Amino acid sequence: MAGRSKSGDRADGVTVSFGAKFARSDQFKAVFREGMALVEAAATYLDGDGRKEARKLRPPHSLAYATESMRLTTRLMQLASWLLIRRAVSEGELTPEQAAEEQRKIKLPVMGSEQHVRDLSALPARLRELIEQSVKLQERVIRLDQMLGNEAPPAAGDTDRPLQTQLSRLRAAFGKEAE
């Protein structure tokens, strides 16, 4: 235990960032690949077979499809942003301070707060699969974010007005162009 104090801290005052080490790990690379593959799979589905399947749905299922596909897209954009920021830090493209500023724009939900339409079973099977995969990935990212110390409490009223919250987040991420 040379170089360490009784508490386990390094005696030379150097601390090792868990976040920086994690972002270079094989585990992070696997999560990153999985996340980006899921984004691509969802885009391919929603632009192809998903459109065809959506046209066959009748109200209110067509509205449910539109709602859930928008939620899926938003969720995946947030996850991709989080993953890209983490990777940018590990590759030296962003400083931890810049990353912290960028991550403030990404609002990960509270674990288990996802709400879906009542009749999810009426939606196409592939959309349901993508939703399930994205929620599982989101839960992993939320846990990782909390482990990395980036947990932010939800803003007051976020759960009361989900559409307004998402629009505000898009404006914050993309500026006034999102209006």
Secondary structure, DSSP 8 states (H G I E B T S, - for coil): -TTB-TTS-BTT-----HHHHHHTSHHHHHHHHHHHHHHHHHHHHHHTHHHHHHHH--TTHHHHHHHHHHHHHHHHHHHHHHHHHHHHHHTTSS-HHHHHHHHTT-----TT-----TTGGGS-HHHHHHHHHHHHHHHHHHHHHHHTT------TTTTT-HHHHHHHHHHHHHGGGG-
